[in-house]
């Protein structure tokens, strides 16, 4: 097996490196390379810059507006972006709910949500964990009761990263309490501006408020926001987690931070 990059892949790397140098705003580069906190606008700015170049969906197929890049090209892009000081792409839309909508959503959902994810017009967060339902996710208690053409959602999610910024949350809800736990869960998209949605920040030990509790009190969700079939959400959730795990290695970030640690150690 030849693990060397081809001439075409090396040319692709040079193009990625040149793009990051030319197009990444210096204020963002400075923050990233110095470990400073990025704002929502910083992330959106970089995503829109990539989208304008046609690179907003580096892991997406061309069918849905993505690049159609090979796994090697995706790796090179991620490495050159973060080593050059680019922020890591926020995964909740691009790498989590986006692939779920592509695979299990209907055409109307794909047309409604996917272009807005690519253009950074919607910021997503993940509604999985609950108090008492973290590692045992199937024990979740947030419930959704169908009433005609909509659902009424009540419950609470916790450790919800960036919920304070989010426009939408993809959420696991219990739609049938009479069957085995995994068989009574549905996958739902909820507008964070809906009446009855409350976000409460969780202050971490370093004083930051990156994660949150999200409460739902009689939140009305249109039935058209249900992904796939009712009570099949566990299947979709496992599919999503497969994509999440495949995209969290962060090789580029690891290389960048290792180099930064070496420089700090050398100057100590």
Secondary structure, 3 states (H helix, E strand, C coil): CCCCCCHHHHHHHHHHHHHHHHHCCHHHHHHHHCCCCCCHHHHHHHHHHHHHHCCCCCCCCHHHCCCCCCHHHHHHHHHHHHHCCCCCCCHHHHHHHHHHHHHHCCHHHHHHHHHHHHCCCCCEEEECCECCECCCHHHCCCEEEEECCEEEEEEEECCCCCCCCCCEEEEEEECCCCCCHHHHEEEEEEECCCCCEEEEEECCCCCCCCEEEEEEEEEEEEHHHEECCCCCHHHHHHHHHHHHHHCCCCHHHHHHHHHHHHHHHHHC
